[in-house]
Amino acid sequence: MCGIIGYVGKLSAKNEILAGLKMLEYRGYDSAGICCFEKGELKLIKKKGKVDTLIEVCKDKLKDVHCGIGHTRWATHGDPSDKNAHPFLSENNNVCIVHNGIIENFETLKGNLQKQGVRFRSETDSEVIAQLLQKSKCESELKKVQELSNMLVGSYAIAILFKGLENQIFAIRKNSPLIVGKSKDGYYLSSDVNALVDKTTEYHIMEEDEIVWIDNEDCYAFNKNLQAKEITYLPMNLSKQDISRGTFEHYMLKEIMQVPMAIKMTINECESIINPYNKLPKDLIRDVKHLTIIGCGTAFNAGMTAEHYARERDIIVECVYASEYRYRKFLSQENELCIFISQSGETADTIEALKIAKEHQIPTIVITNVSTSTINKLADYVIPTKAGPEIAVASTKAYNAQITALYNLMDYIYCVKNKINCRTCILKDKLYDVVNKLENYNFDKIDELSQLILENERVFFIGRGVDYATSQEASLKLKEISNIHSESLYAGELKHGTLALIDENTVVIVIATQKHLFDKTMNSIYEIKARGAKVVLVTQFDVQTDAIDMLISIPTTDQAIMAEISIYPMQMLAYKTAVLKGLDPDKPRNLAKSVTVE
């Protein structure tokens, strides 16, 4: 959620921070703000709305400043408003902070401060941080930050300005990412490496409980006991082209068109079971009896797709939402292995679920798109996807990359368990067939289907087997960015309640790619049509029947991996429907890209 940016150096802090906020807007866009040193004072400007609103307000202000922090918000505590926007000043205006995360004990801390006479200006949990720093009696700012970290419960990435220490930024993090960027013109602080592209030549990923102190000359790091640490920098390998829209109207459209590339790049990563599978101990894989796949949202749907693929290979799999895995009663399983999926590698529930697995000494594998992410550092083994930066909130190419990696992993497990030469089971050729067909796919009926959806009141996606997993992802994409109520159902479950909602104002999109289930699915179509609904069939089969109002034809490939293809037109359907409604598909209402809070 939310985005943090900071800058200290020779350039205009205002320009650098506002440009950084624009790059981070996909992390949150309810409100935005900036605070800089101006003639020794902390000058704060913040506004409800998108970053462009803040940029307009700042036009003739903060002209000659060289240090500051900024934030773009996705609301958690307190509604989107000017007063709840970040940054926050302390009551005496001597401390300013920005914060990503959740302070779980803020009500207790706030109550104690109010008893001391502190008056709060917002409804947020974050403001308590500024007020605690103001009240601290510690003799140095570093010790104040250390004391703060010992008082807070929850997750946080915090950047801090102290009046009297012009051109200096302090920062600390726990369970929420924060990165320091280094350039010839100064230092940057950001919650996302994307905001540092073309700004820095190298960057440092702050570790848990690490405290950073940045000034004009250098960046200093300390552990929680304030012992100095050596800073390790990584080279900046991303380019502006990687994170720009290019000629596309929206990031989401660009990323849909990059789906074939994402599959291809992930195939290359998995090819020949050399990298990264050679790092997986064969005795671990051979002896596994219970495989659990854990994720949230789109990542969970990718896991469901893999579950069907694995079961066809006699691998016992359970797919669980990370938010549920965390709180259900733990039952010890013999020879268990957990696979965690996260595009960003910063999803809070998934990270906490992984920590629980490790507490119970369960081996962990992570599938993620960001090699420098928090979850990568925690996992025992990492399988990277190669989708490239994904900026739009609704995940598309990362989903296909995830199921590509999962197919390869399930094949590898099958081969090791059955003592088969893994090279004989590589999916490379089949997946390249998918790539070729998606590169030439024609979305010719999607505009018409988008219009049909807008003309009706209800939308259902249905399927059987792996097609149900695809229908889950298709429904999620549509509701995420078009604000249309959509549900996904097993085709065989319609008669157990949902048929009561089917009438002439309903569109039912049926995904049917599995030959052995096709006739059963057609029976569901006849039931739906008899209730007057509009029926749309997504399939590779040639179907002739009056029960179908629209046929979305998709190319055929190996039936086991048809999910790579069947989701493709549904991703474009979500995009086109949002655009037809006049919505911004990159920034859906109430949602942000990386869910770093519960």
Phi, psi and omega per residue, in radians:
M1 nan 3.004 2.940
C2 0.770 2.792 3.127
G3 -2.351 2.389 3.104
I4 -2.001 2.419 3.007
I5 -2.469 2.481 3.067
G6 -2.490 2.717 3.121
Y7 -2.611 2.420 2.981
V8 -2.373 2.174 3.120
G9 2.902 -2.766 -3.034
K10 -1.420 -0.426 -3.036
L11 -1.454 3.064 3.076
S12 -1.227 1.998 3.134
A13 -1.072 -0.666 -3.141
K14 -1.022 -0.869 -3.096
N15 -1.133 -0.730 -3.114
E16 -1.164 -0.699 -3.116
I17 -1.242 -0.765 3.136
L18 -1.126 -0.677 3.086
A19 -1.135 -0.694 3.101
G20 -1.130 -0.713 3.106
L21 -1.089 -0.654 3.119
K22 -1.097 -0.679 3.113
M23 -1.230 -0.454 -3.090
L24 -1.667 0.051 -2.990
E25 -1.085 -0.475 3.117
Y26 -1.162 -0.223 3.077
R27 -1.447 -0.261 -3.127
G28 2.967 2.420 -3.040
Y29 -2.581 0.548 3.048
D30 -1.405 -0.613 -3.118
S31 -2.861 2.910 -3.130
A32 -2.647 2.718 -3.128
G33 -2.761 2.877 -3.135
I34 -2.508 2.509 3.043
C35 -2.384 2.235 -3.116
C36 -2.323 2.775 2.977
F37 -1.337 2.192 3.070
E38 -2.328 1.911 -3.098
K39 0.945 0.722 3.069
G40 1.480 -0.188 3.138
E41 -1.762 2.730 3.060
L42 -1.530 1.965 -3.103
K43 -1.781 2.076 -3.033
L44 -1.979 2.314 3.042
I45 -2.381 2.193 3.111
K46 -2.621 2.592 -3.068
K47 -2.551 2.545 2.960
K48 -1.167 2.558 3.107
G49 1.922 -3.007 -3.078
K50 -1.345 2.982 -3.048
V51 -1.069 -0.572 3.124
D52 -1.007 -0.597 3.094
T53 -1.108 -0.774 3.111
L54 -1.127 -0.737 3.138
I55 -1.021 -0.736 3.135
E56 -1.106 -0.753 -3.133
V57 -1.143 -0.576 -3.051
C58 -1.498 -0.017 -2.986
K59 -0.836 -0.891 -3.048
D60 -1.867 0.456 -3.088
K61 -2.220 2.797 3.066
L62 0.977 0.909 -3.007
K63 -1.271 -0.792 -2.992
D64 -2.076 0.986 -3.134
V65 -1.993 2.649 -3.039
H66 -2.258 0.180 3.111
C67 -2.652 2.358 3.090
G68 -3.090 3.056 3.106
I69 -2.345 2.678 3.121
G70 -2.503 2.940 -3.042
H71 -2.736 2.440 2.950
T72 -2.094 2.274 -2.835
R73 -1.887 2.527 2.858
W74 -2.075 2.014 -2.915
A75 -1.125 2.324 2.961
T76 -2.105 -1.131 3.071
H77 -1.747 2.043 -3.140
G78 1.590 2.490 -3.075
D79 -1.261 2.852 3.067
P80 -1.144 2.087 -3.110
S81 -2.868 2.934 3.097
D82 -1.051 -0.769 -3.049
K83 -1.219 -0.495 -3.140
N84 -1.598 -0.051 3.102
A85 -1.257 2.627 3.011
H86 -1.538 2.781 -0.030
P87 -1.280 2.961 3.090
F88 -2.093 2.344 3.024
L89 -1.655 2.589 2.991
S90 -1.209 2.938 -3.069
E91 -1.031 -0.606 -3.139
N92 -1.627 0.124 3.092
N93 1.112 0.415 -3.119
N94 -1.726 -0.206 -3.138
V95 -2.321 2.445 3.049
C96 -2.316 2.412 -3.109
I97 -2.378 2.709 2.832
V98 -2.188 2.639 -2.991
H99 -2.569 2.320 2.897
N100 -1.924 2.468 3.078
G101 2.087 -2.820 -3.126
I102 -2.341 2.239 3.021
I103 -1.670 1.801 -2.981
E104 -1.226 -0.481 -3.122
N105 -1.814 0.436 -3.049
F106 -1.143 -0.554 -3.110
E107 -1.128 -0.719 3.092
T108 -1.133 -0.817 -3.141
L109 -1.092 -0.738 -3.136
K110 -1.125 -0.743 3.127
G111 -1.052 -0.731 3.114
N112 -1.121 -0.698 3.128
L113 -1.192 -0.677 3.119
Q114 -1.115 -0.603 3.084
K115 -1.127 -0.436 3.098
Q116 -1.542 0.072 3.076
G117 1.644 0.116 3.139
V118 -1.285 2.296 3.109
R119 -1.802 2.249 -3.114
F120 -1.671 2.548 -3.084
R121 -1.815 -0.154 -3.055
S122 -2.350 3.116 3.099
E123 -1.818 0.143 -2.993
T124 -1.531 2.830 2.983
D125 -1.339 -0.443 -3.015
S126 -1.188 -0.612 -3.054
E127 -1.042 -0.479 -3.125
V128 -1.053 -0.465 -3.136
I129 -1.130 -0.821 3.137
A130 -1.088 -0.714 -3.107
Q131 -1.222 -0.614 3.079
L132 -1.124 -0.739 3.127
L133 -1.136 -0.644 3.104
Q134 -1.103 -0.696 -3.066
K135 -1.401 -0.216 -3.070
S136 -1.082 2.440 3.120
K137 -1.746 0.076 -3.103
C138 -1.101 2.618 -3.011
E139 -1.387 -0.323 3.129
S140 -2.303 2.749 -3.141
E141 -1.138 -0.638 3.104
L142 -1.052 -0.740 -3.136
K143 -1.230 -0.532 3.062
K144 -1.120 -0.722 3.119
V145 -1.177 -0.712 3.091
Q146 -1.060 -0.818 3.119
E147 -1.040 -0.724 3.129
L148 -1.015 -0.813 -3.094
S149 -1.085 -0.523 3.125
N150 -1.340 -0.298 -3.106
M151 -1.637 -0.436 -3.021
L152 -1.528 2.412 3.017
V153 -2.055 2.244 3.135
G154 2.358 -2.598 3.121
S155 -2.112 2.505 -3.128
Y156 -2.827 2.525 2.820
A157 -2.216 2.119 -2.979
I158 -2.273 2.314 2.980
A159 -2.020 2.462 -2.955
I160 -2.363 2.403 2.952
L161 -2.015 2.359 3.057
F162 -1.984 2.214 3.047
K163 -1.027 2.405 -3.096
G164 1.689 -0.285 3.075
L165 -2.041 1.132 -3.086
E166 -1.103 2.512 -3.138
N167 1.121 0.597 3.052
Q168 -2.394 2.409 3.092
I169 -2.197 2.382 3.024
F170 -1.942 2.580 -3.129
A171 -2.601 2.664 3.075
I172 -2.621 2.665 3.137
R173 -2.496 2.627 2.984
K174 -2.696 2.071 3.112
N175 1.058 0.363 3.080
S176 -2.646 2.313 -2.943
P177 -1.268 2.595 3.064
L178 -2.685 2.384 -2.991
I179 -2.308 2.434 3.046
V180 -1.833 2.226 3.082
G181 -1.893 2.482 -3.086
K182 -2.063 2.332 3.090
S183 -2.519 3.004 3.111
K184 -1.194 -0.295 -3.105
D185 -1.794 0.080 3.112
G186 2.459 -2.840 -3.112
Y187 -2.095 2.523 3.099
Y188 -2.070 2.677 3.012
L189 -2.229 2.319 -3.097
S190 -2.644 2.659 3.044
S191 -1.511 -0.064 -3.061
D192 -2.603 2.270 -3.114
V193 -1.096 -0.429 -3.122
N194 -1.021 -0.570 -3.117
A195 -1.269 -0.192 -3.087
L196 -1.773 -0.089 -3.121
V197 -1.088 2.361 -3.105
D198 1.180 0.076 3.075
K199 -1.870 -0.622 -3.039
T200 -2.216 2.699 3.089
T201 -1.647 -0.395 3.136
E202 -2.677 2.790 -3.091
Y203 -2.541 2.731 3.135
H204 -2.082 2.242 3.096
I205 -1.591 2.009 -3.117
M206 -1.110 2.472 3.116
E207 -1.571 2.935 3.115
E208 -0.980 2.314 3.089
D209 1.130 0.217 3.103
E210 -1.361 2.428 3.068
I211 -1.908 2.328 -3.133
V212 -2.107 2.457 3.107
W213 -2.239 2.041 -3.066
I214 -2.009 2.345 3.003
D215 -2.330 -2.949 -3.108
N216 -1.075 -0.484 -2.975
E217 -1.704 -0.597 -2.968
D218 -2.838 3.075 3.062
C219 -2.175 2.300 -3.083
Y220 -2.101 2.438 -3.119
A221 -2.134 2.548 -3.111
F222 -2.428 2.604 3.010
N223 -1.448 -3.093 -3.048
K224 -1.140 -0.289 3.091
N225 -1.685 0.175 -3.137
L226 1.136 0.475 2.992
Q227 -1.508 2.319 -3.094
A228 -1.077 2.497 -3.141
K229 -2.167 2.633 3.018
E230 -1.380 2.393 -3.132
I231 -1.658 2.268 3.091
T232 -1.800 2.163 3.131
Y233 -1.832 2.533 3.060
L234 -1.911 2.595 3.109
P235 -1.253 2.517 3.084
M236 -1.409 1.909 -3.081
N237 -1.751 -0.168 3.108
L238 -1.435 2.667 3.060
S239 -2.084 2.912 3.127
K240 -1.055 -0.588 3.131
Q241 -1.100 -0.594 -3.124
D242 -1.101 -0.543 -3.027
I243 -2.006 0.172 3.103
S244 -1.679 2.812 3.096
R245 -1.330 -0.335 -3.070
G246 1.126 -2.308 -3.126
T247 -1.579 0.032 -3.089
F248 -1.463 2.576 -3.123
E249 -1.215 -0.575 -3.114
H250 -2.421 2.694 3.047
Y251 -1.051 -0.705 -3.075
M252 -1.063 -0.709 3.115
L253 -1.114 -0.778 3.102
K254 -1.012 -0.764 -3.060
E255 -1.261 -0.549 3.023
I256 -1.112 -0.778 -3.134
M257 -1.199 -0.282 3.092
Q258 -1.584 0.020 -3.137
V259 -0.963 -0.838 3.124
P260 -1.021 -0.710 3.120
M261 -1.096 -0.727 -3.129
A262 -1.099 -0.717 3.090
I263 -1.104 -0.803 -3.105
K264 -1.076 -0.799 -3.121
M265 -1.147 -0.608 3.121
T266 -1.290 -0.599 3.029
I267 -1.019 -0.830 -3.101
N268 -1.053 -0.650 3.115
E269 -1.141 -0.628 -3.067
C270 -1.586 -0.157 -2.959
E271 -0.998 2.408 3.031
S272 1.138 0.203 3.140
I273 0.880 0.705 3.107
I274 -1.742 -0.776 -3.098
N275 -2.492 2.146 0.193
P276 -1.787 0.179 -2.986
Y277 -1.224 -0.403 3.127
N278 -1.142 -0.238 3.112
K279 -1.489 -0.165 3.131
L280 -1.514 2.071 -3.139
P281 -1.055 2.277 -3.079
K282 -1.173 -0.540 3.110
D283 -1.184 -0.601 3.074
L284 -1.099 -0.810 -3.108
I285 -1.220 -0.729 -3.085
R286 -1.127 -0.629 -3.022
D287 -1.597 -0.122 -3.061
V288 -1.105 2.328 3.136
K289 -2.007 -0.405 -3.112
H290 -2.377 2.016 -3.112
L291 -1.871 2.181 3.113
T292 -2.012 2.212 3.086
I293 -1.860 2.264 -2.986
I294 -2.266 2.329 3.106
G295 -2.961 -3.109 3.111
C296 -2.240 2.539 3.015
G297 0.996 -2.201 -3.123
T298 -1.042 -0.668 3.122
A299 -1.088 -0.670 3.087
F300 -1.118 -0.723 3.131
N301 -1.118 -0.633 3.040
A302 -1.088 -0.699 3.102
G303 -1.099 -0.692 3.093
M304 -1.082 -0.689 3.091
T305 -1.079 -0.754 3.132
A306 -1.167 -0.570 3.133
E307 -1.032 -0.770 3.124
H308 -1.144 -0.734 3.136
Y309 -1.082 -0.725 -3.110
A310 -1.179 -0.737 -3.107
R311 -1.086 -0.552 3.066
E312 -1.161 -0.270 3.111
R313 -1.908 0.344 3.064
D314 1.088 0.547 3.071
I315 -1.818 2.171 -3.105
I316 -1.385 2.115 -3.052
V317 -2.300 2.451 2.976
E318 -2.166 2.266 3.134
C319 -1.867 2.220 -3.005
V320 -2.326 2.405 2.988
Y321 -1.140 2.382 -3.122
A322 -1.032 -0.656 -3.127
S323 -1.160 -0.426 3.086
E324 -1.539 -0.661 3.136
Y325 -1.008 -0.619 -3.080
R326 -1.122 -0.564 -2.937
Y327 -2.028 -0.080 3.103
R328 -1.405 2.777 3.120
K329 -1.093 2.274 -3.111
F330 -1.420 2.219 3.085
L331 -2.034 2.074 -3.086
S332 -1.151 2.292 3.100
Q333 -2.014 2.433 3.125
E334 -1.242 2.296 3.087
N335 0.918 0.957 -3.139
E336 -1.561 2.610 3.057
L337 -2.374 2.322 -3.135
C338 -1.954 2.330 3.069
I339 -1.982 2.169 -3.128
F340 -1.934 2.386 -3.093
I341 -2.133 2.257 3.089
S342 -2.742 2.163 3.112
Q343 -1.040 -0.909 -3.057
S344 -1.429 -0.454 -3.022
G345 1.301 0.192 -3.127
E346 -2.130 0.094 -3.107
T347 -1.097 2.066 -2.965
A348 -1.031 -0.859 -3.100
D349 -1.085 -0.669 -3.126
T350 -1.205 -0.701 3.096
I351 -1.099 -0.780 -3.129
E352 -1.170 -0.630 3.087
A353 -1.117 -0.692 3.109
L354 -1.107 -0.693 3.114
K355 -1.082 -0.647 3.107
I356 -1.135 -0.759 3.111
A357 -1.045 -0.739 -3.133
K358 -1.185 -0.609 3.073
E359 -1.033 -0.568 3.140
H360 -1.666 0.258 3.051
Q361 1.030 0.625 3.057
I362 -1.595 2.231 3.089
P363 -1.041 2.500 -3.047
T364 -2.225 2.370 3.021
I365 -2.072 2.399 3.108
V366 -2.039 2.367 2.993
I367 -1.982 2.008 -3.051
T368 -2.586 2.820 -3.058
N369 -1.737 -0.153 -3.061
V370 -2.103 1.874 -2.997
S371 -1.175 -0.383 -3.092
T372 -1.710 0.211 -2.992
S373 -1.338 2.869 -3.131
T374 -1.023 -0.774 -3.035
I375 -1.142 -0.528 3.113
N376 -1.096 -0.657 -3.114
K377 -1.233 -0.462 -3.077
L378 -1.517 -0.503 -3.013
A379 -1.321 2.729 3.057
D380 -1.280 -0.691 -3.091
Y381 -2.426 2.548 -3.076
V382 -2.203 2.290 2.994
I383 -2.026 1.876 -3.081
P384 -1.412 2.476 2.888
T385 -1.643 2.781 -3.042
K386 -2.174 0.867 -3.117
A387 -1.362 -0.299 -3.030
G388 1.399 2.999 -3.099
P389 -0.978 2.350 3.091
E390 -2.068 1.984 -2.999
I391 -1.696 -0.720 3.137
A392 -1.026 2.526 -3.113
V393 -1.095 -0.767 -3.136
A394 -1.360 2.091 -3.089
S395 -1.313 2.360 3.103
T396 -2.255 -1.273 -3.077
K397 -1.118 -0.545 3.122
A398 -1.142 -0.602 3.109
Y399 -1.059 -0.864 -3.138
N400 -1.116 -0.644 3.096
A401 -1.139 -0.664 3.131
Q402 -1.116 -0.816 -3.111
I403 -1.244 -0.481 3.030
T404 -1.083 -0.834 3.118
A405 -1.117 -0.679 -3.137
L406 -1.169 -0.712 3.074
Y407 -0.993 -0.812 -3.133
N408 -1.119 -0.702 3.137
L409 -1.139 -0.750 3.137
M410 -1.134 -0.656 3.067
D411 -1.120 -0.690 3.135
Y412 -1.114 -0.786 3.113
I413 -1.049 -0.768 3.127
Y414 -1.048 -0.789 -3.106
C415 -1.123 -0.791 -3.120
V416 -1.118 -0.751 -3.112
K417 -1.119 -0.576 -3.069
N418 -1.802 0.173 3.073
K419 0.960 0.795 3.120
I420 -1.828 2.502 3.043
N421 -1.064 2.026 -3.021
C422 -1.065 -0.466 -3.127
R423 -1.124 -0.375 -3.133
T424 -1.392 -0.188 -3.061
C425 -2.007 0.266 -3.111
I426 -1.177 2.404 -3.136
L427 -1.527 0.062 -2.968
K428 -0.857 -0.918 -3.059
D429 -1.120 -0.710 3.141
K430 -1.155 -0.698 -3.137
L431 -1.261 -0.584 3.042
Y432 -1.142 -0.548 3.040
D433 -1.090 -0.720 3.069
V434 -1.057 -0.807 -3.139
V435 -0.982 -0.857 -3.119
N436 -1.050 -0.685 -3.097
K437 -1.313 -0.614 3.091
L438 -1.230 -0.618 3.117
E439 -1.081 -0.437 -3.106
N440 -1.923 0.249 -3.067
Y441 -1.289 2.461 -3.133
N442 -1.898 2.044 -3.137
F443 -1.501 0.746 -2.913
D444 -1.130 -0.486 -3.078
K445 -1.782 0.042 -3.023
I446 -1.236 -0.660 3.085
D447 -1.054 -0.746 3.129
E448 -1.126 -0.705 3.122
L449 -1.176 -0.676 3.088
S450 -1.032 -0.760 3.120
Q451 -1.117 -0.711 3.114
L452 -1.058 -0.724 3.137
I453 -1.098 -0.753 -3.108
L454 -1.193 -0.374 -3.121
E455 -1.514 -0.039 -3.089
N456 -2.185 2.962 -2.985
E457 -1.659 -0.539 -3.033
R458 -2.306 2.569 3.086
V459 -2.292 2.276 3.020
F460 -2.170 2.475 2.972
F461 -1.966 2.322 3.128
I462 -2.322 2.744 3.084
G463 -2.989 2.978 3.070
R464 -2.135 2.598 3.115
G465 1.051 -2.340 -3.119
V466 -1.128 -0.425 3.110
D467 -1.165 -0.445 3.044
Y468 -1.180 -0.711 3.095
A469 -1.044 -0.717 3.099
T470 -1.154 -0.674 3.134
S471 -1.146 -0.575 3.068
Q472 -1.069 -0.822 -3.126
E473 -1.195 -0.688 3.121
A474 -1.102 -0.751 3.122
S475 -1.144 -0.727 3.108
L476 -1.052 -0.781 -3.131
K477 -1.055 -0.769 -3.094
L478 -1.136 -0.825 -3.091
K479 -1.222 -0.584 -3.122
E480 -0.999 -0.839 -2.936
I481 -1.952 -0.178 3.139
S482 -1.886 -0.123 -3.105
N483 1.027 0.526 3.085
I484 -1.796 2.299 3.118
H485 -1.210 2.045 -3.123
S486 -2.331 2.512 3.097
E487 -2.241 2.644 3.061
S488 -1.998 2.417 -3.092
L489 -2.450 2.615 2.893
Y490 -1.116 2.333 -3.098
A491 -1.005 -0.614 -3.111
G492 -1.313 -0.126 -3.088
E493 -1.712 -0.024 -3.124
L494 -0.986 -0.749 -3.042
K495 -1.257 -0.150 -3.134
H496 -1.698 0.571 3.027
G497 2.458 -0.797 -2.971
T498 -1.254 -0.417 3.089
L499 -0.983 -0.401 3.105
A500 -1.114 -0.364 -3.127
L501 -1.698 -0.094 -3.071
I502 -1.503 2.128 3.055
D503 -2.657 -2.930 -3.060
E504 -1.178 -0.174 3.113
N505 -1.751 0.342 -3.072
T506 -2.047 2.407 2.976
V507 -1.904 2.222 3.088
V508 -2.043 2.068 3.116
I509 -1.746 2.052 -3.037
V510 -1.838 2.142 3.086
I511 -1.798 2.109 -3.036
A512 -2.461 1.660 -3.112
T513 -2.060 -0.081 -3.054
Q514 -1.779 1.997 -3.009
K515 -1.006 -0.715 -3.062
H516 -1.261 -0.222 3.121
L517 -1.916 0.008 -2.971
F518 -1.140 -0.788 -3.116
D519 -1.090 -0.696 3.101
K520 -1.093 -0.709 3.136
T521 -1.163 -0.652 3.092
M522 -1.074 -0.612 3.086
N523 -1.053 -0.676 3.096
S524 -1.141 -0.658 3.124
I525 -1.085 -0.748 3.132
Y526 -1.101 -0.692 3.092
E527 -1.076 -0.749 -3.122
I528 -1.146 -0.798 -3.104
K529 -1.108 -0.610 3.137
A530 -1.107 -0.365 3.109
R531 -1.647 0.072 3.011
G532 1.630 0.032 -3.093
A533 -1.275 2.787 2.997
K534 -1.503 2.232 -3.057
V535 -1.938 2.227 3.091
V536 -2.075 2.194 -3.114
L537 -1.919 2.206 3.066
V538 -1.865 1.963 -3.035
T539 -2.815 2.833 3.024
Q540 -1.675 -0.102 -3.082
F541 -1.520 2.628 3.075
D542 -1.461 1.986 -3.025
V543 -2.128 2.293 3.087
Q544 -2.157 1.821 3.115
T545 -2.803 2.539 3.108
D546 -1.301 -0.141 -3.116
A547 -1.334 -0.147 -3.105
I548 -1.905 2.213 3.111
D549 -1.494 -0.515 3.138
M550 -2.618 2.393 3.097
L551 -1.956 2.115 3.019
I552 -1.759 1.777 -3.092
S553 -1.415 2.382 3.089
I554 -2.190 2.638 3.136
P555 -1.188 2.713 -3.118
T556 -1.689 2.629 3.017
T557 -2.620 -2.954 3.089
D558 -0.931 2.240 -3.025
Q559 -1.006 -0.537 -3.081
A560 -1.147 -0.422 -3.089
I561 -2.093 0.432 3.120
M562 -1.101 -0.364 3.125
A563 -1.072 -0.486 3.085
E564 -1.073 -0.568 -3.082
I565 -1.633 -0.751 -3.007
S566 -1.143 -0.463 3.133
I567 -1.324 -0.394 -2.992
Y568 -1.034 -0.930 3.101
P569 -1.143 -0.453 3.135
M570 -1.284 -0.544 3.027
Q571 -1.126 -0.760 3.108
M572 -1.189 -0.580 3.091
L573 -1.060 -0.801 3.121
A574 -1.050 -0.799 -3.138
Y575 -1.055 -0.896 -3.072
K576 -1.106 -0.643 -3.131
T577 -1.171 -0.731 3.109
A578 -1.092 -0.792 3.141
V579 -1.112 -0.711 3.132
L580 -1.093 -0.535 3.083
K581 -1.415 -0.094 -3.118
G582 1.427 0.356 -3.134
L583 -1.678 2.784 3.052
D584 -1.563 1.886 -3.076
P585 -1.177 -0.358 -3.134
D586 -1.359 -0.397 -3.053
K587 -2.309 1.289 -3.114
P588 -1.196 2.676 -3.112
R589 -1.039 2.324 3.019
N590 1.196 0.121 -3.088
L591 -2.149 2.669 3.026
A592 -2.422 2.929 -2.917
K593 -1.186 -0.959 -3.008
S594 -1.951 2.045 -3.035
V595 -1.539 1.582 -3.079
T596 -1.679 0.187 3.035
V597 -2.259 2.801 3.105
E598 -1.238 nan nan
